[in-house]
């Protein structure tokens, strides 16, 4: 005779998996993974503990982002592209008059490309926010 299911516990459906759903707020500084073979890794990076008050502060945060992207484990999807994007952000920020639009677009592409690497996404998002405040 088969044992009865746990009373009072809803059965878990394996066919209705909609991934991680977050509504009503944002998640920062976290790594989330789900499903068979899923992996999440978070690294601490203090890119903007407070909003940068100058372009030099922003450049320092971008340099930390470049270092973070270069430290992505070998074999990550589009590792070379992510490094090129991060370096392009750094080069644009180094200009005498950086373009807010170009910085925002490059950071958006970096965020999209780094999709599964929470530490890069969080750092780039914080920098993108700072760009909006400074320009």
Residue pairs with C-beta under 8 A, 6 or more apart in sequence:
5 11
17 34
17 35
19 34
19 35
20 32
20 34
28 122
28 125
28 126
29 42
29 118
29 122
30 42
30 118
31 40
31 41
31 42
31 118
31 119
32 40
32 118
33 39
33 40
40 116
40 118
41 73
41 117
41 118
41 119
42 118
42 119
43 68
43 71
43 119
44 119
45 64
45 65
45 68
45 119
45 122
45 123
46 64
47 61
47 64
47 65
47 122
47 123
47 126
47 127
48 61
48 126
48 127
48 129
48 130
51 129
51 130
51 133
52 58
52 60
52 61
52 130
52 133
52 134
54 134
55 93
55 98
55 134
58 93
58 127
58 130
58 131
58 134
59 90
59 93
59 94
61 123
61 126
61 127
61 130
62 86
62 89
62 90
62 93
62 127
63 90
64 123
65 86
65 89
65 90
65 120
65 123
65 124
65 127
66 83
66 86
66 87
66 89
66 90
68 119
68 120
68 123
69 82
69 83
69 85
69 86
69 110
69 114
69 120
70 83
70 86
72 79
72 82
72 117
72 120
76 82
76 117
77 113
77 116
78 113
81 113
82 110
82 113
82 114
82 120
85 106
85 109
85 110
85 113
86 110
88 106
89 103
89 106
89 107
89 110
89 127
92 98
92 99
92 102
92 103
92 106
93 103
98 135
100 131
100 132
100 135
103 128
103 131
103 135
104 128
104 131
104 132
107 124
107 125
107 127
107 128
107 131
108 128
110 120
110 124
111 120
111 121
111 124
111 125
111 128
114 120
114 121
114 124
115 121
